[in-house]
Protein backbone atom coordinates (compact mmCIF):
# COMPACT_ATOMS: atom_id res chain seq x y z
CA UNK A 1 0.00 0.00 0.00
CA UNK A 2 1.38 3.39 -0.98
CA UNK A 3 2.19 6.01 1.60
CA UNK A 4 -0.68 8.44 2.28
CA UNK A 5 -0.33 11.93 0.85
CA UNK A 6 0.01 14.50 3.62
CA UNK A 7 -1.99 17.67 2.94
CA UNK A 8 -1.70 20.83 5.05
CA UNK A 9 -4.92 22.82 4.79
CA UNK A 10 -4.96 26.56 5.44
CA UNK A 11 -8.46 28.02 5.40
CA UNK A 12 -10.13 25.09 7.12
CA UNK A 13 -13.15 27.01 8.44
CA UNK A 14 -14.38 28.25 5.06
CA UNK A 15 -16.69 26.61 2.53
CA UNK A 16 -13.99 24.77 0.57
CA UNK A 17 -11.90 23.96 3.63
CA UNK A 18 -14.87 22.36 5.40
CA UNK A 19 -15.75 20.43 2.23
CA UNK A 20 -12.20 19.07 2.03
CA UNK A 21 -12.34 17.96 5.65
CA UNK A 22 -15.61 16.11 4.99
CA UNK A 23 -14.17 14.54 1.84
CA UNK A 24 -11.17 13.23 3.80
CA UNK A 25 -13.28 11.29 6.32
CA UNK A 26 -12.68 7.57 6.06
CA UNK A 27 -9.90 7.82 3.48
CA UNK A 28 -6.58 6.07 4.01
CA UNK A 29 -4.85 7.57 0.96
CA UNK A 30 -4.51 11.05 2.46
CA UNK A 31 -3.65 12.57 5.82
CA UNK A 32 -5.06 16.02 6.48
CA UNK A 33 -3.50 18.58 8.82
CA UNK A 34 -5.48 21.79 9.32
CA UNK A 35 -3.74 25.05 10.20
CA UNK A 36 -6.02 27.74 11.61
CA UNK A 37 -6.19 30.61 14.04
CA UNK A 38 -9.01 28.97 16.00
CA UNK A 39 -10.51 25.56 16.61
CA UNK A 40 -11.92 23.94 13.49
CA UNK A 41 -15.37 22.27 13.47
CA UNK A 42 -14.90 18.62 12.53
CA UNK A 43 -17.54 16.26 11.13
CA UNK A 44 -18.23 12.85 12.70
CA UNK A 45 -15.50 10.36 11.87
CA UNK A 46 -12.84 12.95 11.12
CA UNK A 47 -9.35 11.85 12.16
CA UNK A 48 -6.90 14.65 11.56
CA UNK A 49 -4.49 17.04 13.22
CA UNK A 50 -5.40 20.66 13.83
CA UNK A 51 -2.58 23.12 14.50
CA UNK A 52 -3.94 26.32 16.04
CA UNK A 53 -1.79 29.44 15.68
CA UNK A 54 -1.99 33.10 14.78
CA UNK A 55 -1.10 33.83 11.13
CA UNK A 56 2.38 35.00 12.12
CA UNK A 57 3.00 31.46 13.38
CA UNK A 58 1.64 29.66 10.34
CA UNK A 59 5.09 29.31 8.82
CA UNK A 60 6.22 27.19 11.76
CA UNK A 61 2.96 25.23 11.62
CA UNK A 62 3.39 24.51 7.91
CA UNK A 63 6.93 23.29 8.55
CA UNK A 64 5.71 21.10 11.43
CA UNK A 65 2.97 19.58 9.26
CA UNK A 66 5.62 17.86 7.12
CA UNK A 67 3.21 18.01 4.19
CA UNK A 68 3.56 16.84 0.61
CA UNK A 69 1.14 19.57 -0.47
CA UNK A 70 -0.27 22.75 1.02
CA UNK A 71 -3.86 23.65 0.11
CA UNK A 72 -4.69 27.33 0.60
CA UNK A 73 -8.44 27.93 0.74
CA UNK A 74 -8.24 31.33 2.39
CA UNK A 75 -10.63 34.05 1.33
CA UNK A 76 -12.98 36.71 2.58
CA UNK A 77 -15.54 39.03 0.98
CA UNK A 78 -15.80 42.79 0.65
CA UNK A 79 -19.04 42.61 2.62
CA UNK A 80 -17.44 40.70 5.48
CA UNK A 81 -14.75 43.36 5.90
CA UNK A 82 -17.26 46.20 5.72
CA UNK A 83 -16.22 47.37 2.28
CA UNK A 84 -12.61 47.91 3.34
CA UNK A 85 -10.50 47.06 0.29
CA UNK A 86 -7.27 47.08 2.28
CA UNK A 87 -8.69 44.56 4.75
CA UNK A 88 -9.83 42.38 1.85
CA UNK A 89 -6.41 42.54 0.19
CA UNK A 90 -4.72 41.70 3.50
CA UNK A 91 -6.40 38.29 3.39
CA UNK A 92 -6.87 37.42 -0.28
CA UNK A 93 -3.48 38.70 -1.38
CA UNK A 94 -1.06 39.27 1.48
CA UNK A 95 -2.00 36.31 3.66
CA UNK A 96 -2.32 33.90 0.72
CA UNK A 97 1.10 34.99 -0.54
CA UNK A 98 2.58 34.60 2.95
CA UNK A 99 1.28 31.02 3.07
CA UNK A 100 2.85 30.35 -0.33
CA UNK A 101 6.18 31.71 0.86
CA UNK A 102 5.98 29.60 4.02
CA UNK A 103 5.34 26.49 1.92
CA UNK A 104 8.36 27.32 -0.24
CA UNK A 105 10.55 27.92 2.82
CA UNK A 106 9.41 24.65 4.40
CA UNK A 107 10.38 22.76 1.27
CA UNK A 108 6.82 21.67 0.46
CA UNK A 109 6.77 20.36 -3.08
CA UNK A 110 3.27 21.44 -4.10
CA UNK A 111 1.08 24.47 -3.41
CA UNK A 112 -2.60 24.43 -4.36
CA UNK A 113 -4.56 27.68 -4.13
CA UNK A 114 -8.29 28.23 -4.55
CA UNK A 115 -8.65 31.41 -6.61
CA UNK A 116 -11.57 32.59 -8.75
CA UNK A 117 -12.75 32.34 -12.33
CA UNK A 118 -11.49 35.08 -14.66
CA UNK A 119 -8.85 36.88 -12.55
CA UNK A 120 -7.46 39.78 -14.59
CA UNK A 121 -4.61 42.13 -13.74
CA UNK A 122 -6.06 44.95 -15.85
CA UNK A 123 -9.70 44.77 -14.78
CA UNK A 124 -11.37 47.54 -12.80
CA UNK A 125 -13.04 44.89 -10.65
CA UNK A 126 -11.09 45.02 -7.40
CA UNK A 127 -11.89 41.43 -6.42
CA UNK A 128 -10.75 39.90 -9.72
CA UNK A 129 -7.71 42.17 -9.94
CA UNK A 130 -6.60 41.09 -6.47
CA UNK A 131 -6.98 37.44 -7.44
CA UNK A 132 -4.93 38.02 -10.58
CA UNK A 133 -2.19 39.80 -8.66
CA UNK A 134 -1.81 37.09 -6.06
CA UNK A 135 -1.73 34.38 -8.74
CA UNK A 136 1.07 36.28 -10.48
CA UNK A 137 2.99 36.72 -7.22
CA UNK A 138 2.67 33.02 -6.35
CA UNK A 139 3.97 32.07 -9.79
CA UNK A 140 7.17 34.01 -9.06
CA UNK A 141 7.96 32.12 -5.83
CA UNK A 142 9.63 29.24 -7.61
CA UNK A 143 7.43 26.52 -6.14
CA UNK A 144 8.10 23.07 -7.59
CA UNK A 145 4.43 22.66 -8.47
CA UNK A 146 1.72 25.34 -8.31
CA UNK A 147 -1.92 24.45 -8.92
CA UNK A 148 -4.41 27.30 -9.29
CA UNK A 149 -8.08 26.37 -8.93
CA UNK A 150 -10.47 28.83 -10.61
CA UNK A 151 -14.06 27.85 -9.80
CA UNK A 152 -17.09 29.84 -10.89
CA UNK A 153 -19.89 30.32 -8.38
CA UNK A 154 -19.26 27.94 -5.49
CA UNK A 155 -22.38 26.09 -4.41
CA UNK A 156 -22.58 24.75 -0.88
CA UNK A 157 -23.96 25.35 2.57
CA UNK A 158 -22.47 28.61 3.82
CA UNK A 159 -22.82 29.90 7.34
CA UNK A 160 -24.12 33.20 6.03
CA UNK A 161 -25.72 34.08 2.73
CA UNK A 162 -27.16 37.24 1.22
CA UNK A 163 -30.51 37.19 -0.63
CA UNK A 164 -28.78 37.83 -3.95
CA UNK A 165 -26.46 34.88 -3.31
CA UNK A 166 -29.41 32.63 -2.47
CA UNK A 167 -30.99 33.57 -5.79
CA UNK A 168 -27.73 32.90 -7.64
CA UNK A 169 -27.44 29.47 -5.99
CA UNK A 170 -30.99 28.65 -7.04
CA UNK A 171 -30.53 29.84 -10.62
CA UNK A 172 -27.03 28.45 -11.17
CA UNK A 173 -27.96 24.93 -12.41
CA UNK A 174 -30.21 26.43 -15.09
CA UNK A 175 -27.70 29.13 -16.03
CA UNK A 176 -25.00 26.49 -16.39
CA UNK A 177 -26.95 24.84 -19.21
CA UNK A 178 -26.40 27.81 -21.52
CA UNK A 179 -22.71 28.26 -20.75
CA UNK A 180 -20.83 26.52 -23.56
CA UNK A 181 -17.49 26.83 -25.31
CA UNK A 182 -15.31 29.52 -23.78
CA UNK A 183 -18.06 30.31 -21.29
CA UNK A 184 -17.97 26.85 -19.66
CA UNK A 185 -15.40 28.10 -17.19
CA UNK A 186 -18.10 30.30 -15.63
CA UNK A 187 -20.28 27.33 -14.70
CA UNK A 188 -21.01 26.90 -11.01
CA UNK A 189 -19.39 24.05 -9.09
CA UNK A 190 -20.26 22.38 -5.82
CA UNK A 191 -17.87 22.65 -2.90
CA UNK A 192 -17.72 18.84 -2.70
CA UNK A 193 -16.47 18.67 -6.31
CA UNK A 194 -13.72 21.19 -5.59
CA UNK A 195 -12.75 19.19 -2.49
CA UNK A 196 -12.37 15.98 -4.51
CA UNK A 197 -10.40 17.92 -7.12
CA UNK A 198 -8.00 19.12 -4.43
CA UNK A 199 -7.42 15.52 -3.35
CA UNK A 200 -6.87 14.41 -6.93
CA UNK A 201 -4.40 17.21 -7.61
CA UNK A 202 -2.45 16.53 -4.41
CA UNK A 203 -1.51 13.16 -5.91
CA UNK A 204 -0.14 14.61 -9.16
CA UNK A 205 3.63 14.38 -9.69
CA UNK A 206 4.66 16.59 -12.66
CA UNK A 207 6.32 19.88 -11.76
CA UNK A 208 5.19 23.24 -13.12
CA UNK A 209 2.31 25.70 -12.95
CA UNK A 210 -1.18 24.44 -13.71
CA UNK A 211 -4.46 26.36 -13.97
CA UNK A 212 -7.72 24.46 -13.47
CA UNK A 213 -11.04 25.90 -14.60
CA UNK A 214 -14.43 24.17 -14.77
CA UNK A 215 -13.61 21.18 -17.00
CA UNK A 216 -10.19 20.61 -15.43
CA UNK A 217 -11.75 20.78 -11.95
CA UNK A 218 -14.23 18.10 -12.99
CA UNK A 219 -11.43 15.86 -14.29
CA UNK A 220 -9.37 16.31 -11.14
CA UNK A 221 -12.44 15.55 -9.02
CA UNK A 222 -12.92 12.23 -10.81
CA UNK A 223 -9.30 11.33 -10.04
CA UNK A 224 -9.81 12.34 -6.42
CA UNK A 225 -12.97 10.31 -5.91
CA UNK A 226 -13.12 7.49 -3.39
SULMO-V449237 format. One record per run of one state. SS is the DSSP state (H for helix, E for strand, C for the rest). FROM is the first residue (numbers start at 1). LEN is the number of residues. If there is no record, write none. Layout:
ss	from	len
SS	FROM	LEN
SS	FROM	LEN
//
This chain:
ss	from	len
C	1	4
E	5	6
C	11	4
H	15	10
C	25	5
E	30	7
C	37	12
E	49	4
C	53	2
H	55	11
C	66	3
E	69	4
C	73	12
H	85	21
C	106	4
E	110	5
C	115	11
H	126	14
C	140	5
E	145	5
C	150	4
E	154	2
C	156	7
H	163	14
C	177	4
H	181	6
C	187	2
E	189	2
H	191	12
C	203	5
E	208	5
C	213	1
H	214	10
C	224	3
//
